[in-house]
Amino acid sequence: MAEERPDDAIWQAQVASALACQYAVRGDPTLRSRAEAKLEAAKAIDKGALQKSRYEERIRHRLETREIIGGKEYFRRFPDGWRPPEQRSHDHSRLSRGHAHLPRRDRP
C-alpha cells in the first residue's frame, strides 16, 4: 500500500499510524518495529510536514502507551504536546520547584 506513494511523507506516516494501531491492539513487537521504520521513512522524506501536523508525536504516543485515540481527543488531552516519559522526568524536576509557571525574572 505505501509503495504506491513512496515519496509522500504523510502517506508513509499514515501507514505507520495504522501499524501503530495494530501494535496497540496486539502488542506484537514486530508491528511496533514496522511502524517505527515507516515513521523514519516518512521523516526522511519530509520531517517538516510531520512536525507541523504533530503527526509523528501522535504516532509515538500510540506506540508508547498502546492507546488509540483520534486527533481531536489527542489535542484536547495534550494541547502543549506529548513527550515520552524519559523527557517528561526532566520537565517534572523543573515543575516540582513550584515556580516554573513564572517567567525566569519573577522566580525567587
DRENDO-1510 file (C-alpha; in Angstrom, 1 decimal, always signed):
<recs>
REC; n; res; u; v; w
REC; 1; MET; +0.0; +0.0; +0.0 .
REC; 2; ALA; +2.7; +2.5; +1.0 .
REC; 3; GLU; +4.7; +1.5; -2.0 .
REC; 4; GLU; +2.0; +3.3; -4.1 .
REC; 5; ARG; +3.3; +6.7; -2.8 .
REC; 6; PRO; +6.9; +6.1; -1.7 .
REC; 7; ASP; +7.7; +9.9; -1.9 .
REC; 8; ASP; +4.8; +11.1; +0.1 .
REC; 9; ALA; +5.7; +11.6; +3.8 .
REC; 10; ILE; +2.1; +11.9; +5.0 .
REC; 11; TRP; +1.1; +8.7; +3.2 .
REC; 12; GLN; +4.1; +6.8; +4.8 .
REC; 13; ALA; +3.1; +8.3; +8.2 .
REC; 14; GLN; -0.5; +7.1; +7.7 .
REC; 15; VAL; +0.8; +3.5; +7.2 .
REC; 16; ALA; +3.0; +4.0; +10.3 .
REC; 17; SER; -0.1; +5.1; +12.2 .
REC; 18; ALA; -2.1; +2.0; +11.0 .
REC; 19; LEU; +0.8; -0.3; +12.1 .
REC; 20; ALA; +0.9; +1.6; +15.5 .
REC; 21; CYS; -2.8; +0.9; +15.9 .
REC; 22; GLN; -2.3; -2.8; +15.2 .
REC; 23; TYR; +0.6; -2.8; +17.7 .
REC; 24; ALA; -1.6; -1.1; +20.3 .
REC; 25; VAL; -4.2; -3.8; +20.0 .
REC; 26; ARG; -2.0; -6.9; +19.5 .
REC; 27; GLY; +1.2; -6.0; +21.3 .
REC; 28; ASP; +3.3; -7.7; +18.7 .
REC; 29; PRO; +6.8; -6.1; +18.8 .
REC; 30; THR; +7.2; -6.8; +15.0 .
REC; 31; LEU; +4.3; -4.4; +14.4 .
REC; 32; ARG; +6.0; -1.7; +16.5 .
REC; 33; SER; +9.3; -2.1; +14.6 .
REC; 34; ARG; +7.5; -1.8; +11.3 .
REC; 35; ALA; +5.6; +1.3; +12.5 .
REC; 36; GLU; +8.8; +2.9; +13.6 .
REC; 37; ALA; +10.5; +2.0; +10.3 .
REC; 38; LYS; +7.7; +3.6; +8.3 .
REC; 39; LEU; +7.8; +6.7; +10.6 .
REC; 40; GLU; +11.5; +7.0; +10.0 .
REC; 41; ALA; +10.9; +6.7; +6.2 .
REC; 42; ALA; +8.3; +9.5; +6.4 .
REC; 43; LYS; +10.7; +11.7; +8.3 .
REC; 44; ALA; +13.4; +11.1; +5.7 .
REC; 45; ILE; +11.1; +12.4; +3.0 .
REC; 46; ASP; +9.7; +15.5; +4.8 .
REC; 47; LYS; +10.3; +15.9; +8.5 .
REC; 48; GLY; +8.7; +19.3; +8.5 .
REC; 49; ALA; +5.3; +18.1; +7.4 .
REC; 50; LEU; +5.2; +15.6; +10.3 .
REC; 51; GLN; +6.3; +18.2; +12.8 .
REC; 52; LYS; +3.8; +20.8; +11.5 .
REC; 53; SER; +0.9; +18.5; +12.0 .
REC; 54; ARG; +2.4; +16.9; +15.1 .
REC; 55; TYR; +1.6; +13.6; +13.4 .
REC; 56; GLU; +4.9; +12.0; +14.5 .
REC; 57; GLU; +4.2; +12.9; +18.1 .
REC; 58; ARG; +0.8; +11.3; +17.9 .
REC; 59; ILE; +2.1; +8.1; +16.5 .
REC; 60; ARG; +4.9; +7.9; +19.1 .
REC; 61; HIS; +2.3; +8.4; +21.8 .
REC; 62; ARG; +0.3; +5.5; +20.4 .
REC; 63; LEU; +3.4; +3.3; +20.3 .
REC; 64; GLU; +4.5; +4.2; +23.8 .
REC; 65; THR; +1.1; +4.0; +25.5 .
REC; 66; ARG; -0.7; +1.4; +23.3 .
REC; 67; GLU; -3.7; +3.7; +23.5 .
REC; 68; ILE; -5.6; +4.5; +20.3 .
REC; 69; ILE; -7.2; +8.0; +20.4 .
REC; 70; GLY; -8.2; +10.2; +17.5 .
REC; 71; GLY; -6.6; +13.6; +16.7 .
REC; 72; LYS; -9.3; +15.6; +18.3 .
REC; 73; GLU; -9.0; +13.8; +21.6 .
REC; 74; TYR; -5.2; +13.8; +21.4 .
REC; 75; PHE; -5.1; +17.6; +21.1 .
REC; 76; ARG; -7.7; +18.0; +23.9 .
REC; 77; ARG; -5.5; +16.0; +26.2 .
REC; 78; PHE; -2.2; +17.3; +25.1 .
REC; 79; PRO; -2.6; +20.9; +23.9 .
REC; 80; ASP; +1.1; +21.6; +24.5 .
REC; 81; GLY; +2.2; +18.3; +23.0 .
REC; 82; TRP; +3.1; +14.9; +24.4 .
REC; 83; ARG; +6.6; +13.8; +25.3 .
REC; 84; PRO; +7.9; +10.3; +26.2 .
REC; 85; PRO; +8.4; +9.6; +29.9 .
REC; 86; GLU; +12.2; +10.0; +29.8 .
REC; 87; GLN; +11.7; +13.6; +28.5 .
REC; 88; ARG; +8.9; +14.3; +31.0 .
REC; 89; SER; +11.0; +13.4; +34.0 .
REC; 90; HIS; +13.3; +16.3; +33.2 .
REC; 91; ASP; +10.4; +18.7; +32.9 .
REC; 92; HIS; +8.9; +17.4; +36.1 .
REC; 93; SER; +12.0; +18.4; +38.1 .
REC; 94; ARG; +11.6; +22.0; +37.0 .
REC; 95; LEU; +7.9; +21.9; +37.8 .
REC; 96; SER; +8.5; +20.5; +41.2 .
REC; 97; ARG; +10.3; +23.6; +42.3 .
REC; 98; GLY; +6.9; +25.4; +42.2 .
REC; 99; HIS; +7.9; +28.4; +40.2 .
REC; 100; ALA; +8.2; +27.0; +36.7 .
REC; 101; HIS; +5.0; +28.8; +35.7 .
REC; 102; LEU; +6.6; +32.2; +36.4 .
REC; 103; PRO; +8.9; +34.0; +33.9 .
REC; 104; ARG; +12.5; +33.4; +34.9 .
REC; 105; ARG; +13.0; +37.0; +36.2 .
REC; 106; ASP; +10.0; +36.6; +38.6 .
REC; 107; ARG; +11.1; +33.4; +40.2 .
REC; 108; PRO; +12.5; +33.6; +43.8 .
</recs>
